[in-house]
């Protein structure tokens, strides 16, 4: 596996130094005056970062040039809620301009600003925090912990953001024998407030990477819950190397699979097409010449639904994920979930679904039913474990809870249509 963020070159990896973190100074910042007779200095406990909205973001932000205002309007119009930005670098004026644009268009920003001491890092209502490093090895964890602690001390409540390798990285890249150990050690030794990784599944007839994508999501789900932090993940948007250019349905599938596993953030790779030999075809959301590709309109539509689901998604805790394969009995696969059974018309393709099960903060149960196929619309007949009038759906067009609509009222039972790769979120009373 190559470094999938190498496209940003010096800008990206300058983040390793964010922070020319002079460890002695960081340590001094953490220590406070000890009471008389106490041999240990009191240690402050800065407030952790608290995510206040669902993250719909991206990597590779547009240039901060004379067209910057229009570019950020375009980001907001595509229904993004945040950015991970490196275009400003450590230029204070450029950083202030970027954060002002984010504030103007109701976007949050996690910024790379290599070379700045923690006390000099930018702040403000649009700034969520600072990106420190991409795809670290386990040998980097002690130094990263020092950086995270220094940022927390200097900027309490701000995010010190680090993105991990995917599960197809080699043991040498990870610095651990297994991926589980890599993620577990990262959380234990670095102690971040958001867990994040990038994973780019291949969509080819003879090479289908979807199942391994879900395995990676499963690790993130479990480890983030054990650590008590949310998780985000990057997914693929553009062609490069062995990757094909994702269709709109494949984009949708990647996002709703992540939501089914309880992600609190989905990150597009990439927004602005990076200049690099690694990406000769281009093909991100915005082309190198600043023009929209077909992915911009696709992102606008998909993001609109996710953004409207976001307030409810932020109130949900994942309790289970079930896979309904074409070979299994749905009632058995879904046992003890809010869905009692899924049946189908004999002329339709065999059942193929993800069912993410959740608990709402108000005690209700929730389930996101996602079409695992990215080439066919699905029309499952769904039987919930409560009366239909007790079930609500979160409407992707408005974000409101609405009565469940039978998409085929002339057929027996409740039919729910799911576009290719689409998920729908249902709420029901506790049991």
JODARA-V616291 format. One record per pair of residues at least 12 apart in sequence whose C-alpha atoms are under 8 Angstrom apart, sorted by the first residue. I is the first residue (numbers start at 0). J is the second residue. Records with the same first field share a line. If there is no record, write none. Layout:
# JODARA-V616291
I->J  J
This chain:
# JODARA-V616291
0->167  168  169
2->134
4->133
6->273  274  275  277  278
7->59  273  274  275
10->85  86  88
11->85  111
12->132  133
13->111  112  113  114
14->111  112  113  114  130  131  132
15->113  131  132  133
16->113  114  131
17->111  112  113  114  115  116  131
18->112  113  114  115  116  117  131  146
19->113  114  115  116
20->116  117  146  149
21->116
22->145
25->145  148  149  152
26->149
28->149  152  153
29->42  43  149  152
30->42  43
31->43
43->152
45->151  152  155  156
46->151  155  156
47->151  155  156  157  158  192
48->155  156  157  158  192
49->156  192
52->80  309  310  313
53->80  263  264  306  309  310  312  313
54->79  80  81  231  263  264  265  266
55->78  79  80  81  82  264  265  266  302  305  306
56->79  80  81  82  83  264  265  266  267
57->81  82  83  233  266  267  268  269  270
58->82  83  84  266  267  268  269  270  271
59->83  84  85  86  268  269  270  271  272  273
60->82  83  84  85  86  270  271
61->86  270  271
62->86
63->86  87  93  96  97
68->100
71->100  101  104
72->104
75->104  105  106
76->299
77->295  296  298  299  300  302  303
78->298  299  302  303  306
79->106  302  306
80->105  106  107  306
81->106  107  108  109
82->106  107  108  109
83->108  109  110  111  130
84->108  109  110  111
85->110  111  112
87->111  112
88->111  112  113
89->111  112  113  114  115
90->112
91->121
94->121
95->121
98->123  125  126
99->125
101->125
102->124  125
105->125
106->125
107->125  126  127
108->125  126  127  128
109->126  127  128  129  130  158  160
110->126  128  129  130
111->129  130  131
112->129  130
117->149  150  153  154
118->150  153  154
120->154
126->157
127->157  158
128->157  158  159  160
129->157  158  159  160
130->159  160  161
131->146  159  160  161
132->160  161  162
133->161  162  163  164
134->161  162  163  164
135->162  163  164  173
136->172  173  174
137->173  174  175  181  184  185
138->174
140->185  188  189
141->188  189
143->189
144->188  189  190
147->159  189  191
158->192  193
159->191  192
160->191  192  193
161->191  194  195
162->194  195  196  197
163->182  195  196  197
164->196  197  198
165->196  197  198  215
166->178  198  215
179->218
182->219  222
183->222
186->226
192->228  229
193->228  229  230  231
194->219  223  228  229  230  231
195->219  230  231  232  233
196->231  232  233
197->232  233  234
198->212  215  232  233  234  235
199->212  233  234  235
200->212  234  235  242
201->241  242  243
202->242  243  245  249
203->243
213->256  257
216->257  260
217->260
220->260  261  262  317
229->262  263
230->261  262  263  264
231->262  263  264  265  266
232->257  262  264  265  266
233->265  266  267  268
234->253  254  265  266  267  268
235->250  267  268  269
236->250  267  268  269  282  283  284  294
237->268  269  281  282  283
238->278  280  281  282
239->277  278  279  280
240->277  278
244->282
247->294  297
248->373  374  419  420  421
249->373  420
251->301  419  420  421
252->370  371  372  373  419  420  421
253->420
255->369  420  421  422
256->353  369
258->355  367
259->320  353  354  355  356  367  368  369  422
260->317  320  355
261->315  316  317  355
263->312  313
268->283
269->283  284
270->283  284  285
271->283  284  285  286  287  289
272->284  285  286  287
273->287
274->287
284->298
303->395  396
304->395  396
305->395
307->394  395  396  397  398
308->393  394  395  398
309->398
310->398
311->393  398
314->359  360
315->357  358  359  360  365
316->357  358  359  360
317->355  356  357  358
318->355  356  357  358
319->355  356  357
320->353  354  355  356
321->333  353  354  355  356
322->351  352  353  354
323->350  351  352  353  354
324->350  351  352
325->349  350  351
329->341  342  350
336->356
337->356  364  365  366  383  384  385  427
338->366  381  382  383  384
339->381  382  383  384
340->381  382  383
341->379  380  381  382
342->379  380  381
343->378  379  380
344->379
347->377  378
348->377
350->379
351->370  371  372
352->368  369  370  371  372
353->367  368  369  370  371
354->366  367  368  369
355->367  368
362->428  429
363->426  427  428  429
364->426  427  428  429
365->424  425  426  427
366->424  425  426
367->422  423  424  425
368->422  423  424
369->417  420  421  422  423
370->417  418  419  420  421  422
371->419  420
372->419  420
373->419  420
374->419  420
375->418  419
376->416  417  418  419
377->416  417  418  419
378->414  415  416  417
379->414  415  416
380->412  413  414  415
381->412  413  414  415
382->412  413
385->427
387->403
388->402  403
389->427  428
390->402  403  425  426  427  428
391->403  425  426  427
392->423  424  425  426
393->423  424  425  426
